[in-house]
Amino acid sequence: MKTELYTAFQLSAIRITAAVMLLAAVIGSVLHWVLRSLMKIDPPQIGGATGDKIQQVIGNSDPSSPHFQLQGLDVTGTASQSSGIGLSYVVVTVLGILLVAGNFRHGAVMWKVLRGRGRWGLNMLGTVAVVTATVVAVSCLITVVVTSIATALSGVDWAASTSDMLLVWLRGIIALTLLAVASAAVTLATHSGPIAGVVMGVIYIIEATVTTLGTVLGWDSHAYGWLPLQSIVSAVGVSNTAAYGTMAGMLLCVGWAGLATIIGLGRIKTYNL
C-alpha cells in the first residue's frame, strides 16, 4: 500500500483532481452564502403545519443561526442541492477512478496482481480511502476560511459550535471517502477507467432524474432517499431535504460501498493477464 500511496501523490492527474476538490469546497461554501444574500424571504401568511414548516426553513436560512453556518461548513455541499449532482461528488468519483484506472491503462496490474489479486485490490481501495480522506479533510479547513469571511461581511457572529462543526466534517469525510471507494471498486470490476466513468455517470443521472421526479410529483422522500447520493445527504445531516437520520444515511453509504467492493474484488480475480 505504501507503493500505491507514493505513486498516487506523484501523478499530476491526481494532484489536479485534488486541487479541483479544494476549489469545489470554496465554490460550494461561497454559493451557500451568496445565494442566501440574494434571497428575500418574507414571513409566510400561512398557518398550521405548512406555515410551521415554512417558518423552520426561513429560520434555517438565517446567517446568524448555527444550522445555516454548519451548512456552509459542509464540504459535500448537500445543503445547496437536493436533487442535482454536487461538484464534490463528481470530483471524488473521478479521484477514485483515476487512482485505480492507471494500473490497467499502463499495464502495471499485470505484475502487481502476481502478489495476490485480492490483496492488491484491497491495497488499491485502501489507497483511495487514504488519499480521498486527506484531500477532503484539507477541503474542510478551507470552508472555515470562507465561513469566517462570510460571517464578518454579513455582520453576524460565529454561532456554530466546534463540536458540531467537527462532527459535520467527520461525517462528510467518511461519506465522500466511501463514495470514492465505491467508484474505485467499480473500476476494479470493469477493468477500465472510461467504462467505470460511464457506469458511474449513468447511475448519477438516473438518480438525479428519479429524485427530481419525486420532488416534483410530491413523493415521500423515503422512496428515493436510499439511493447513493441521497444517502450522503442523509449521512451528513445538515440538509433540509434529508430523507433519513445521520446514522441510517451513513449505514446506507457503507452498504453501497460494501456492495461495490464485493463486486470489484470478485471481478478482479477474473482479470485476464
C-alpha positions, -999 to 999 in steps of 0.1 A, spaced: 0 0 0 29 23 6 39 20 -30 4 28 -42 3 59 -19 37 72 -31 27 67 -67 -7 84 -62 8 116 -49 33 117 -78 7 116 -105 -2 150 -120 -38 139 -127 -43 131 -90 -28 165 -80 -51 183 -104 -81 164 -92 -72 172 -56 -69 209 -64 -103 208 -81 -117 193 -49 -103 222 -29 -119 246 -54 -152 227 -52 -152 233 -14 -146 270 -19 -174 273 -46 -199 253 -25 -193 274 6 -193 307 -13 -225 298 -32 -242 289 1 -237 324 14 -241 343 -18 -274 327 -28 -288 334 7 -279 371 4 -297 372 -30 -329 358 -15 -355 379 1 -379 358 22 -410 374 37 -427 358 67 -454 334 55 -490 342 60 -499 305 63 -510 288 95 -509 253 106 -483 226 99 -474 241 65 -468 275 80 -446 260 107 -426 241 82 -420 273 61 -410 292 93 -385 264 100 -370 268 66 -367 305 70 -351 301 104 -326 277 90 -317 303 63 -308 329 89 -270 336 86 -267 340 123 -281 306 130 -258 277 138 -276 254 113 -270 278 84 -234 282 92 -229 244 95 -244 241 61 -217 264 48 -191 243 65 -203 211 49 -177 201 24 -201 179 5 -224 208 -4 -255 188 3 -273 218 16 -271 237 -17 -286 209 -38 -314 184 -32 -319 166 -65 -289 176 -85 -253 162 -85 -229 181 -64 -195 191 -77 -178 173 -48 -195 141 -57 -181 143 -92 -146 151 -81 -142 123 -56 -157 99 -81 -131 109 -107 -104 107 -80 -114 71 -71 -115 61 -108 -81 77 -116 -63 61 -87 -72 26 -100 -76 31 -137 -39 40 -143 -29 5 -133 -50 -11 -160 -41 16 -186 -3 13 -182 -3 -25 -175 11 -21 -140 -16 -45 -128 0 -73 -147 28 -77 -122 11 -63 -92 -16 -90 -91 11 -117 -90 14 -109 -53 -23 -117 -49 -52 -103 -67 -74 -98 -37 -46 -83 -17 -38 -59 -45 -74 -49 -48 -77 -42 -11 -45 -22 -12 -59 0 -40 -91 6 -22 -72 15 9 -51 39 -11 -82 55 -25 -96 59 10 -65 75 25 -60 99 -5 -96 109 -6 -99 114 32 -68 136 32 -80 158 3 -115 162 18 -100 170 52 -79 198 38 -110 210 19 -129 212 52 -103 237 65 -110 259 35 -147 261 44 -136 276 77 -119 305 59 -148 311 37 -173 310 66 -152 333 87 -150 359 60 -188 355 52 -199 359 88 -177 390 91 -191 405 59 -227 396 69 -222 413 103 -231 382 123 -212 363 150 -199 328 146 -226 306 161 -217 271 151 -201 251 179 -167 234 174 -181 200 183 -209 203 157 -185 215 131 -161 186 136 -190 162 136 -203 175 102 -167 174 89 -162 138 101 -195 126 85 -187 144 53 -152 130 51 -165 94 57 -193 98 32 -172 112 4 -144 86 11 -170 58 8 -182 72 -25 -146 73 -38 -140 37 -27 -172 27 -44 -161 44 -76 -127 27 -74 -144 -7 -68 -164 -2 -100 -132 5 -118 -118 -28 -105 -149 -45 -117 -148 -30 -152 -110 -31 -156 -113 3 -173 -114 39 -163 -136 52 -191 -161 24 -187 -162 30 -149 -168 67 -156 -197 59 -179 -212 35 -154 -210 60 -125 -223 87 -148 -253 67 -158 -260 59 -121 -259 95 -111 -281 107 -140 -307 80 -132 -306 90 -95 -309 127 -103 -338 120 -126 -357 99 -101 -350 124 -73 -362 153 -94 -394 135 -105 -400 125 -69 -397 161 -57 -419 175 -85 -445 148 -80 -445 151 -43 -433 116 -35 -423 107 0 -385 113 2 -380 78 17 -390 64 -17 -357 76 -32 -336 86 -1 -318 52 -1 -301 60 -34 -263 65 -33 -260 103 -34 -292 109 -14 -276 86 13 -248 111 16 -273 139 21 -288 120 50 -254 109 64 -241 145 67 -272 156 84 -274 193 76 -297 194 46 -333 204 49 -342 176 24 -326 146 41 -348 116 40 -332 97 69 -312 104 100 -275 106 100 -269 70 113 -293 55 87 -277 76 60 -242 65 69 -252 29 70 -266 32 35 -233 48 24 -214 18 39 -238 -6 23 -233 9 -12 -196 10 -8 -196 -26 5 -217 -39 -24 -194 -22 -49 -163 -36 -31 -176 -72 -31 -183 -69 -69 -150 -52 -76 -129 -77 -57 -148 -106 -72 -142 -93 -107 -105 -86 -102 -100 -123 -96 -112 -130 -131 -89 -104 -147 -71 -119 -177 -34 -112 -176 
